[in-house]
């Protein structure tokens, strides 16, 4: 049995001439267990290494929320769904205080108009120009850390006085060194899957810190 579409790098054992379902299922189970263990270890390590900065960012965000600030999130492709998940977590939380949040990737009319008429590099920048206030927070998700449209939006948001937070993978890319990304949480992995799983954990932890910080700052 050979893996279709060149997926041997994901499941190398599928390229073997395996005809017995039993050993194949065992290999699949071991592969899934190994990936789960790798993901859990990466999440634990990144969260532990980031705890101090998460606490600082969460407190800064809570202060801005209490002053009327909004959370604006952005990302491309799969990262746009991570941005949407963050917005849902803050705006419609499982517990605690709902907070104003929206995704800059949600308005398809705006995205397609800007992408078609001006260029995809400005789809977030133009929205930041039109919408943000100095009290707002702009959070961007990228696995590479090099998304040009995020970097341009971060530049504008930082210039306008917003709090800027990036979540990147690999070595952090340009987001990790940009002065416009005031806080950048880097997930040091070569796997997009592991990066996004850990970014989801960072998002959850950031929400927890914000909710905990809001209790003494204002009413729930």
Secondary structure as UniProt FT lines:
FT   HELIX           4..6
FT   TURN            8..10
FT   HELIX           12..15
FT   HELIX           21..66
FT   TURN            67..68
FT   STRAND          71..75
FT   HELIX           78..91
FT   STRAND          101..103
FT   TURN            104..105
FT   HELIX           108..117
FT   HELIX           120..122
FT   TURN            123..124
FT   HELIX           125..131
FT   TURN            134..135
FT   STRAND          137..141
FT   HELIX           148..159
FT   TURN            160..161
FT   STRAND          163..169
FT   TURN            170..171
FT   HELIX           173..176
FT   TURN            179..180
FT   STRAND          183..187
FT   HELIX           192..217
//
